[in-house]
Amino acid sequence: LSNSFLDGRSNEIDHLEAPSPLLKAPSRNQNVSAANPENRRKSALLIKNIQLFEEQNEEKNQPAGSTTIVRELLEAEILWIRSEQTKFLQTELAYLRSGTGARPSLVAQCDLFLDKDDIVRCGGRLRFSHLHQGTRHPIFIPRQSPLAQLIIRCYHQRNFHSGVGNTVNCIRQRFWITCAVQTVKVALRSCTVCRRED
C-alpha cells in the first residue's frame, strides 16, 4: 500500500468523533418523563432491585427469581404520580403542605388534600357516599401531564376503544383529570384503531 493512502486513512481516523457516552439512569434530582408507558414497569423493577439489595445488606434472604409483585407496581405508580404532581402542582403542593398563604383557586375548586402517600386527591360531596376510598377521593392528575395521556390511552384500550363518555367514566373511578371530557376527546382523535373503524 502506498504511503499517501495510509496517510489519508490515518487523517480520517484522527478526525473521527469519540463514541457517544453510555446512557445513564437519571439522578434523584432530575425530572423523569412519564411519556414512555414502559417506564412504570422499569420503575417497579428498579424499586425491587433496591429493596433486594437493602435486604441482602440486612442479611435477610429473598428467594432468587421472584417476580415483580403488585405492591411494587403500586409503589412505581405512586412514584410516577408524585413526580408528575410535583412538576405541575408546585404552588398547590406548597399550600397543602404548609397550610399558610393564599389558597390557590385549584385547591378551592377541587377541594384538594394530601393523602398518607403524599398524593394530591380531590374531596367533594362523594366523601359521604359508601363508595370505595379511591372512587370517593380520586387522584388529581393535571391535564398537561404526559401521565394524563397515558392514563387516557390505557383506559380507552382496556375498555375496547369505547367512546369519550365511557372512557371518562372509567377514568373517574380512580383519577380526576382536569377538563377530562375535552382532554379525552383530543386524545381519542389520535387513536389509530378508532380512526380506522370510522
Steps between C-alpha positions, in 0.01 A plus 500: 500500500618846418600747769248757370213255555616421855543870579148571373349221714688611810366856451145362472546296817637803687192706408244239606276606787525327833224246563196634682499433875282224639152593613476546873202471730366840611604623841247567777515876428411463130140499378409172332259513207197273518460504122614138464243248631777245561651731766249390765618139474864614497435705814345199671800284410739772620315526833508121534876485435565775755292314759678172426836671541394654832362169626823317410695761693271437799570125460140418406488249217254555215434197277677536166291553189193636680272697270393861526197508726200729519641701791804599295286601201288716731814659644619578147162652417513716813852609402383611153191678632698682769763600242241645259308678777822655629578620150160657420350590841781687673295784652216267601738255668678782683165619638377150591823418684529828690135602533601866494476772239240568235287199410550414131179493295556137394512391866169676565327376182592133537532491882851356466680331789807278557456134590734281707721433192542876434273474193261784416139379499161667442239543769139590437150372572590135427688481830166418669419213263560129558731470198858375511756747643673542161168582330391744772833682486649457150867577436540844344690496167571828316394478136834642378681201645615223262368263766146621424542391138628159610207452736252597228662263249510217756132528598391551138677178393393309811136580417535379140524848343170621640386859449583819689226469764580143599874569509449807724271303736755219535786745562302688766467186709866550592637825355379857462645661188421868460274577199469124455241494222693740277835333579360153420344628175836635384680180602250273326539689172853359477389137562587315180263208572200731544592704192524182295154390616344837407 
